[in-house]
Amino acid sequence: MSDAFATLAVHGGESNDSRVRPVNPSIVTSVNYAARFGDIGYSASATVDEGAPFAYAREGHPTGRLLEQRMALLEQGVDAVAFASGMAAISGILLHLLGPGDHLVVSDVSYAGTAELTRGLLRRQGVEVSIADMSNLGAVRAAVRPTTKVIYAETPCNPIMTLADIAGLAEIARAAGARLVVDSTFASPAVTRPLALGADFVVHSLTKYCAGHGDVVGGIVIGRDAATIDALRREIGTHLGGMLSPFNAWLILRGLETLSVRMPAYAASALRVAEFLERHPFVTAVRYPGLPSHPQYALARRQMASPSGMIAFTVQDAAALGRVLERTLRLITYAVSLGESRTLLLYCDTADLQRTTFQLDEAGQARYRAFAGDGLWRMSVGLEDPSDLCADLSAAFDAAGGA
Ligand SMILES: *Cc1c(COP(=O)(O)O)cnc(C)c1O
């Protein structure tokens, strides 16, 4: 088959050897699969021989398998394992790769669930955790120890839209004998292929851009080495049990089919909105990888096929804006999450994040505050007409006192 992204997003992983071929993927909801006597043992991961690839749906099912194979193709990986959520995928790969005494280098700023996991559960499991500014290769190199097993990066990075240089991090990981895991949720495989840049594993919250419709939660780990993915499936999927359901896998497959047209559309709109924000006097700073003002614009051009739909910005008076949102916004919704048809806006209060989630040292806080100040607004630009989005924002800024 062609290896063009748009084609793989629609056809990747399809089989053509069966006699009955529904044109579109079906949901196979069966919990169990008929087997021959002797083919199945008692072990919880008792499957899988060539003739009978499925036995019990927690270990795998045809709808999830199609999603895994398609995502592996889209990310130029070898194999993948899908989970019930992005956090199940992230905790799964980290618990699989790390044990007591192992050292993890993780980004100083990241998705809240990841930050809290690495500072909480992983530390309680005896993993040593260092935080580093992932946008600074020197800082990452300095954080590496002889016991470093994993470098974990997110790019673009939630909520502040800094980037991590994946190829640079991969070199550091290789030299240290560590694995590089990249959370590429904000990019999606239509924008960045971390494995091709040297990462060992990519994780996604499929909930966001990949599924794309805000109606399903899912996650995935994609790797370059089939044996590790297989071990991950048995250890984390089978034993911890957080596998993706067939129905959710089917919804995500359906969303993936349009990823190659959605991502450029989000990016084109987001650029218009980001330019509007940059010109507006109520807005004090904008960070968007598609703007030349982004401090890592050159890296964005190198590493991202398009700048995605996520924007961070700060305003003159966040409290005033917060007070007028409900009566001024017509289209934009104040809500968590991202990567769906509807445009979403969220305020990230710096003191609150620091208290609950990041726990940065003084230098880390100073770095974060240099852009975010007391708080930043994170916007996930959807598929509405960008002029309507700018009008919505304009009305809110005017009412908040920025006219
Ligand atoms: C949402 C998100 C996650 C967690 O994914 P869930 O599907 O909500 O569990 C992880 N990383 C990033 C960057 C995210 O945006």
The ligand as a MOL file (V3000), in Angstrom:
LIG
                    3D

  0  0  0     0  0            999 V3000
M  V30 BEGIN CTAB
M  V30 COUNTS 15 15 0 0 0
M  V30 BEGIN ATOM
M  V30 1 C -5.2810 15.0020 27.5930 0
M  V30 2 C -3.8290 14.7540 27.6180 0
M  V30 3 C -3.3010 13.6260 28.2360 0
M  V30 4 C -4.1670 12.6320 28.9820 0
M  V30 5 O -5.0460 11.9750 28.1290 0
M  V30 6 P -6.4530 11.3390 28.5970 0
M  V30 7 O -6.9570 10.7170 27.3470 0
M  V30 8 O -7.2860 12.4940 29.0660 0
M  V30 9 O -6.1600 10.3810 29.6810 0
M  V30 10 C -1.9400 13.4250 28.1850 0
M  V30 11 N -1.1210 14.2990 27.5620 0
M  V30 12 C -1.5810 15.4160 26.9580 0
M  V30 13 C -0.6280 16.3470 26.3000 0
M  V30 14 C -2.9490 15.6800 26.9700 0
M  V30 15 O -3.4050 16.7900 26.3860 0
M  V30 END ATOM
M  V30 BEGIN BOND
M  V30 1 1 1 2
M  V30 2 1 2 3
M  V30 3 2 2 14
M  V30 4 1 3 4
M  V30 5 2 3 10
M  V30 6 1 4 5
M  V30 7 1 5 6
M  V30 8 2 6 7
M  V30 9 1 6 8
M  V30 10 1 6 9
M  V30 11 1 10 11
M  V30 12 2 11 12
M  V30 13 1 12 13
M  V30 14 1 12 14
M  V30 15 1 14 15
M  V30 END BOND
M  V30 END CTAB
M  END
